[in-house]
């Protein structure tokens, strides 16, 4: 199988604690893949190992056929993996539009002197970033907030802006870390539609960590379940819902 | 690009006009304070790129200023053409002399400081917060101690009889170039990258912004203009010694930024002007009431009051713009569409 992202025996230990133990993931291009599990199961740690924030103790991460573990977050980002954070990390003092524009920075093909002298290349680059950022704000339904400082946005919009910023990097794989956390039912339904449109219209593969079962079961095609760092199940939503080990993990003992 | 040339030309023209005014209508002492204001503006605006935009707390600005001052002054005073075959100096005049030698000497000082910025920046910018402040503070001390121990540049006595090339035109010309470039830097994809690093370094890296590289670029940029400011200072004061560029000089520039509002270019300019004029103005008050030492007490009091009542600085992170002016003028407020 030609996976876009494949991890083999991915393991990380913090002192004596084995936070993630032999995690095998295989995500095909264009898939909507869900990673679920109870609190503390190691889902965000898997994200951090994929995006270069943590160095795995053992195991490999292959992306697009290339080995990527050991690379820095910047290198991983430039290879086409983008992510959001469980605790939102926006650039508060920049405007909403400027936040999205920072995502497009890595594709800038100008140098500092272009900007200091305001050459034509500089103006073209600014226009490119503005257009790209504005299109993505429209996509996420934030275009009428473009001029506000990011710190002035309400919570649900902050989450969406983080996704818009991640999409501005033109990723092949988008990793969403609990995008629906703290949202109300209406906002969650809108988000589900948006995530599916990201895959269908922008052609981005999505790896989703989420606690909201309705959202995950509704949009993911394949789901993998972690508990105490170990994979306990993998399959379609229907299979996962019937799996006795998953039910035990979530409801506590069968 | 044409517009940039226009803006720079306008800045130089304004500096030229100011020079005529200062040279013909202003007594020497106030003229000196005006010139020192210009040098402070260059120092504060360039440090604002490092401390304000990038959020990297550097206390080494006086060190870069010293390098620029000594290198440019060395070119205009001591360094001569040396003919290796005849093993003697060809001319008695310094290598970079006269009106056209001076800008080249300034550039040499700026470039030397920028190179120092690169060499110091690569290892130290891995440090964060207080650790970076201590490392850059150490760099500044090393520079002054090295200079004090080099006999070629006069040791602790320093360099003297430097030609007085730096008039109001050169100082304010350089200041307008520095302000223009710094504003253009701030309002570009690189400026946004710097602010992103300040706001959240991990998120910036995950966006593919090479934080380490951008920090070094900001450091080199700031060091270059600190070097230019040093060169101007040397050719204004006519003599320099390591004591001019001690730890307190770096702190002074940081205080200018904090006073004006860290991150605001307008604030940096205003802070630089206030903190250059204030000690001189207080000197007059001190003489009036005949109480020596009052000056420093008042100076400290003003800073304490500022921190109590406006800790974000005069401008916060805002810039002086037409929009802000419109908001400050009552009665002309337009309802937003």
Interface residues (C-beta under 8 A of the other chain):
Chain A: X51 X53 X72 X73 X74 X77 X78 X82 X83 X85 X89 X90 X91 X92 X93 X94 X98 X101 X102 X103 X104 X105 X106 X108 X110 X112 X115 X116 X117 X118 X119 X120 X122 X125 X126 X129 X165 X166 X169
Chain B: X1 X3 X4 X181 X184 X185 X188 X189 X190 X191 X192 X193 X195 X196 X198 X199 X200 X202 X203 X204 X205 X206 X207 X208 X209 X210 X211 X217 X221 X263 X317
